Amino acid sequence: MFSTPYQALAETCEADNSSFNMPLLLAIALIGATVGGLLARQRKGELQRVNEQLLQINAALRKQAKIESYAPTLSYAPVGGTRVLDNEVIVDPKKQELISKLKTGKNFLRNQQPDKAFTEFKVALELAQNLKDPIDEKKAARGLGASLQRQGKYKDAIKYHSLVLAISEREGEISGNTEAFGAIADCYTELGDLEKAGQFYDKYIDRLEKD
């Protein structure tokens, strides 16, 4: 007897509930689309900024003949480096071993063997630290960073490139900082962190203009 009114009431409540939920679902969808659009525009802006920075870097490099580097495949860093003359006499055997490790590591990098290069540069870093030789310490750290970068281990590479900057700050001299900034920026770009990449590209460009 009362089944029909109850059924009608249930249908009415169900209809009201559905009409109440529709605007809410639509609002959630619109919010999601808006946030997605903002993130996409932000990402596009970051990419555009990095691209503009790379154009600045290329322009600056055309004015600069050469930058010392253990990472010859980097687009902004041609091969170079301090060479030890063959007739130079090295009395300290540890120093001689250090120079040998740096040379061997560099050759491994040139021959596309970054894993072997890493081993050589690692020994070189320990030797340089024991000898308290900050210049070769930075060369070894730079080589380690480049070796890891070639292997796609960008987070670890950043640690060694950052070590170059730390040694410079400790010693009060900035040799190697320019390429360290560029290498760190490259690593962050590969990791997809364009904001940090942009910060280090700015530092790299600033150093290029001052060098």
Secondary structure, DSSP 8 states (H G I E B T S, - for coil): --HHHHHHHHHHHHHHHHHHHHHHHHHHHHHHHHHHHHHHHHHHHHHHHHHHHHHHHHHHHHT------S-TTSTT--S------TT-----HHHHHHHHHHHHHHHHHHTT-HHHHHHHHHHHHHHHHHHT-HHHHHHHHHHHHHHHHHTT-HHHHHHHHHHHHHHHHHHT--TTHHHHHHHHHHHHHHHT-HHHHHHHHHHHHHHHHH-
